Amino acid sequence: MSGPVLLFDSGVGGLSVAHALRQHYPHLAMCYASDNAWLPYGLRDDVMLSGRIVSVCKAAVDACQASVLVVACNTASTLALEGLRATLDIPVVGTVPAIKPAALSSQTRHIGLLATTATVNRSYTQTLIDSFASDCVVTKVAVDALVTEAEAWLSGAAINDQRLNLALTPLWQATQATPALDTVVLGCTHFPLLKTELIRLSPVPLVWVDSGDAIARRVGQVAPTLANSSQDGRCFTTAPASQLTKGFARFGFHSPQRLTIPNAV
Ligand code: DGL
């Protein structure tokens, strides 16, 4: 028996990655940690945030004796992967915007990136664009409102079409541009949770690309047989989250427990 795979996010976004992992490996033992006390990460100062991410991940890895950490958050991965790998002695798998597969799929050579304000502005993201989509028009849209919407949806609230459409206006406009946008990168793990609604609201059919499958493949390389952990299904949050208990259960996780973080910033 070995430790589980730990998924970490600022909130419930990592559940979209948990879903992708379960599709590939139905018996994989997984735990979940959410730093909901600091949500949303996308509007936080980088220096404070990178220290915080390392402290929370270290505490969560220790709490569930994880064998692998999946940073199921683009905002955290594009900032703190190096610090995490230097601190933890287990494999760390990151989540970064799926620019490469989107560029490979686009026929019109105009792709969109939906992400948090932080991810949209990160040099890491620009490097991905320069490396894999230099021949594409890339419309970057910061949609932090969708993070709030996905959190509310998981706690049982109805989707607010008006709020979604308002946040997505620049994306919908790009579908009418020349060349027309035809492919969208969901560069925040919260957004695949809203994919059905995004497809429903889009004025034209689009290709929606996320990082779930790529992460699942990578986890399969670093953790080929991680099942039967007594820690399986444990869920940690840094602030009360009883409104999310049912939502976590839908993705196979137990009621959230409070995570204690030594020396938290
Ligand atoms: N789910 C996180 C991501 O993939 C971001 C949410 C937040 O802003 O906290 O970027």
Residues whose N, C-alpha, C, O or C-beta is under 5 A from the ligand:
A	BS01	DGL	D9 S10 G13 L39 P40 Y41 G42 A72 C73 N74 T75 T116 V147 G187 C188 T189 H190
